[in-house]
Amino acid sequence: MTAPATDSLRVSGATLHHEVRGSGPLLLLIPGGTGGAAAFDGVVDRLAAAHTVVTYDPRGMSRSTLDDPEAEQHVAEHADDALRLLDLLSPDAPAKVFGTSSGAIVALHLLATRPERVERVVAHEPPVEVLPDVAAHRAFLTRVRDTFHTHGLMPAMTVFAAGLKKESDSSEPEARLELPPQAAARAERTMGDLPYFVGRIVPSFMAYAPDMGRLRSLADRLVLAGGRDSEGELPWRATACLAERLGVPLQRFPGGHVGLTTHPVAYGEFLEASLRTPAGV
């Protein structure tokens, strides 16, 4: 993997660690979960062949520190962080943006609020609040939050994982997924971010309801993607519902919700194509 140029950016309430590779038009990659900039290790070299690729650790994750470690987290604030990176690294031209999971929620908000700074957004399985049964969605987030505060991280993770499953899933245990060696090592390193993610990112970000009217007017710049193997899971269902309501096709990417990690080569090919193909095709 190509060694990046690394730097830090001071933003309101935090300092962001970010990395830059390649040359050409700017492409900002926004990770989900606890992956940070390293989540894109498997695809970044491919993308850097045609773009200046920026990856970063979202505020509070890994090397991006918060001034107040207990601060509540909000989608709008994280989207403003992404905007600050665009202003720093591509001040005179709009950029392409890819986000996955919670990072895709940030990308959607950035597109809706600052469309003049965004040429194209590819959003992979943003678990936003758009499904018809809003009450059930909110009750699920409440269970995760309450379990975390009452019983701790691992019970909350169990509740969270169960709520993401396909509606038709049985109680049979799933086969253990074999990760590529680099991804397996990264998983070990990011365990420390889980309390922050489950306690403050999940309840806030998954309660985000996008501005449908605004996104509909910008649908020609938006690509929505779902994993081939995650159909029926909560993030996939939310994304499919969002695509239907916006009148855009749902692209099928390799793997499931974490296809970026489990199928990096094939996923990178699909992402590269989605960045150059006109939206809606």
C-alpha positions in Angstrom: 0.0 0.0 0.0 1.3 3.5 -0.9 2.5 5.5 2.1 0.2 8.6 2.6 1.1 12.1 3.5 -0.4 12.5 7.0 -1.5 15.7 8.8 -4.0 17.0 11.4 -6.7 19.6 11.0 -8.1 21.6 13.8 -11.9 21.8 13.8 -14.5 22.9 16.3 -14.1 20.7 19.4 -11.7 18.2 17.8 -8.5 17.6 15.9 -8.8 15.4 12.8 -6.1 13.0 11.6 -6.2 12.7 7.8 -4.2 11.0 5.1 -3.7 12.0 1.4 -2.6 9.8 -1.5 -2.5 10.1 -5.3 -3.3 13.0 -7.5 -6.2 14.3 -9.5 -9.7 15.4 -8.5 -10.4 15.1 -4.8 -12.1 12.0 -3.5 -13.1 12.0 0.2 -13.7 8.6 1.9 -15.8 8.7 5.1 -15.6 5.5 7.1 -18.3 3.9 9.2 -18.2 2.0 12.5 -14.8 2.1 14.2 -12.6 1.6 11.1 -11.2 5.1 10.7 -8.9 5.8 7.8 -7.6 2.3 7.9 -11.0 1.0 6.8 -10.0 1.9 3.2 -6.6 0.1 3.1 -7.9 -2.5 0.7 -9.2 0.0 -1.9 -7.2 3.2 -1.5 -4.4 2.5 -3.9 -6.8 1.6 -6.7 -8.7 4.8 -6.2 -5.5 6.9 -5.8 -4.6 6.0 -9.4 -7.1 8.6 -10.7 -7.9 10.8 -7.6 -6.3 12.6 -4.8 -7.8 10.4 -2.1 -8.4 11.7 1.4 -9.1 9.3 4.3 -9.5 10.3 7.9 -10.4 9.2 11.4 -13.8 10.8 12.3 -13.8 12.9 15.5 -13.4 10.8 18.6 -12.1 7.8 16.7 -8.5 6.4 16.8 -6.2 9.4 16.2 -8.8 12.1 15.9 -9.2 13.5 19.4 -12.1 15.3 21.1 -11.5 18.4 23.3 -14.3 17.0 25.5 -14.2 13.2 25.5 -17.8 13.0 26.8 -19.2 15.3 24.1 -22.5 14.2 22.4 -22.1 13.5 18.7 -24.2 14.8 15.9 -24.4 14.1 12.2 -24.3 17.8 11.3 -21.1 18.3 13.2 -19.4 15.3 11.5 -20.6 16.6 8.1 -19.0 19.9 8.9 -15.7 18.1 9.6 -15.9 16.6 6.2 -16.6 20.0 4.7 -13.6 21.5 6.5 -11.4 18.8 4.8 -12.9 19.6 1.4 -12.3 23.4 2.0 -8.7 22.6 3.0 -7.8 20.2 0.2 -10.1 21.2 -2.7 -11.0 24.8 -2.0 -11.7 25.7 -5.7 -13.6 22.7 -6.9 -16.3 20.3 -5.7 -15.2 16.8 -4.8 -16.5 13.3 -5.0 -17.4 11.7 -1.6 -17.9 8.1 -0.6 -19.3 7.1 2.7 -20.2 3.7 4.2 -22.7 3.0 7.1 -22.5 5.9 9.6 -20.1 7.6 7.2 -22.7 7.4 4.4 -25.1 9.2 6.7 -22.5 12.0 7.0 -22.1 12.0 3.2 -25.9 12.4 2.7 -26.1 15.3 5.1 -23.1 17.0 3.4 -24.8 16.6 0.0 -28.1 18.0 1.3 -26.6 21.0 3.0 -23.6 21.9 0.9 -24.3 20.6 -2.6 -22.0 23.2 -4.2 -19.0 21.4 -2.6 -20.0 18.0 -3.8 -19.8 16.6 -7.4 -21.0 13.1 -6.6 -21.9 11.1 -3.4 -21.8 7.3 -3.2 -23.5 6.1 -0.1 -23.2 2.5 0.9 -26.0 1.3 3.3 -26.7 4.4 5.4 -29.0 3.1 8.2 -31.1 6.2 8.3 -34.6 6.6 9.8 -36.8 6.2 6.7 -38.5 2.8 7.1 -42.3 2.9 7.5 -42.2 1.5 11.1 -40.4 4.5 12.7 -41.6 3.5 16.2 -39.9 0.1 16.0 -36.7 1.7 14.7 -36.6 4.2 17.6 -37.4 1.4 20.1 -34.4 -0.6 18.8 -32.1 2.4 19.3 -33.4 2.9 22.8 -32.7 -0.7 23.6 -29.2 -0.4 22.4 -28.6 2.8 24.4 -30.2 1.6 27.6 -28.4 -1.8 27.5 -25.1 0.0 27.0 -25.6 2.3 30.0 -27.1 -0.5 32.2 -25.2 -3.6 31.3 -22.1 -2.5 29.3 -20.6 -2.8 25.9 -20.9 -6.5 25.0 -24.6 -6.9 25.9 -25.3 -3.7 24.0 -23.4 -5.1 21.0 -25.5 -8.3 21.2 -28.7 -6.2 21.1 -27.3 -4.1 18.2 -26.3 -7.1 16.1 -29.6 -8.7 16.6 -31.4 -5.6 15.5 -29.4 -5.4 12.3 -30.2 -9.0 11.2 -32.5 -10.0 8.4 -36.1 -10.2 9.5 -36.2 -13.9 8.4 -33.0 -14.9 10.2 -33.2 -17.9 12.4 -31.5 -18.2 15.7 -28.8 -20.5 14.2 -25.3 -19.1 14.7 -23.6 -17.7 11.7 -20.5 -19.2 10.3 -17.3 -17.4 11.4 -16.2 -15.0 8.7 -12.6 -15.2 7.7 -11.2 -11.8 7.2 -8.1 -10.9 5.1 -5.0 -10.8 7.4 -4.7 -7.0 7.2 -8.4 -6.5 8.0 -8.2 -9.0 10.9 -5.3 -7.0 12.4 -7.2 -3.8 12.0 -10.2 -5.3 13.8 -8.0 -5.9 16.8 -6.8 -2.3 16.8 -10.2 -0.8 16.6 -11.9 -2.6 19.5 -11.0 0.4 21.7 -13.4 2.6 19.8 -16.4 0.4 20.3 -17.8 2.0 23.5 -17.7 5.4 21.8 -19.4 4.1 18.6 -22.1 2.1 20.4 -22.7 4.7 23.1 -22.7 7.9 21.1 -22.6 7.3 17.3 -25.3 4.6 16.9 -28.1 6.3 18.9 -27.6 9.7 17.3 -26.7 8.7 13.7 -29.3 6.0 13.2 -32.0 8.4 14.4 -31.1 10.7 11.5 -34.0 11.4 9.1 -32.7 12.8 5.8 -34.2 15.8 4.1 -36.1 13.9 1.4 -37.1 16.9 -0.6 -33.6 18.3 -0.7 -32.1 14.9 -1.7 -34.7 14.3 -4.3 -33.6 17.6 -6.0 -30.0 16.4 -5.9 -30.6 12.8 -6.9 -28.6 13.1 -10.1 -25.5 13.4 -7.9 -26.3 10.5 -5.6 -25.5 6.8 -5.9 -27.1 4.5 -3.3 -25.5 1.1 -2.8 -26.4 -2.0 -0.9 -24.4 -5.3 -0.4 -25.4 -8.3 -2.4 -25.2 -10.4 0.8 -27.0 -8.1 3.2 -30.4 -7.9 1.5 -33.0 -7.9 4.3 -30.8 -6.5 7.0 -31.7 -3.2 8.6 -29.1 -1.0 6.8 -29.9 -2.6 3.5 -33.7 -2.2 4.0 -33.2 1.5 4.9 -31.1 2.1 1.9 -33.5 0.3 -0.5 -36.4 2.4 1.0 -34.4 5.6 0.5 -33.6 4.7 -3.1 -37.3 4.0 -3.8 -38.4 7.2 -2.3 -35.8 9.2 -4.1 -36.5 7.4 -7.4 -32.9 6.3 -7.9 -31.6 2.7 -8.6 -30.0 0.7 -5.8 -26.6 -0.5 -6.9 -25.5 -3.9 -5.7 -22.0 -4.0 -4.3 -20.0 -7.2 -3.5 -20.3 -8.6 0.0 -22.6 -7.5 2.8 -22.7 -4.4 5.0 -18.9 -4.7 5.5 -18.1 -5.7 2.0 -15.4 -3.0 2.0 -13.5 -5.2 4.5 -14.4 -8.7 3.3 -14.3 -8.2 -0.5 -11.9 -5.3 -0.9 -10.7 -6.0 -4.5 -14.2 -6.5 -6.0 -15.6 -3.7 -3.8 -13.0 -1.3 -5.0 -13.8 -2.1 -8.6 -17.5 -1.4 -8.1 -16.7 1.8 -6.2 -14.4 3.0 -8.9 -17.1 2.4 -11.5 -19.8 4.1 -9.5 -17.6 7.2 -9.2 -17.3 7.6 -13.0 -20.7 6.4 -14.2 -23.4 9.0 -14.4 -25.8 8.7 -11.4 -29.1 6.9 -12.3 -27.4 4.5 -14.7 
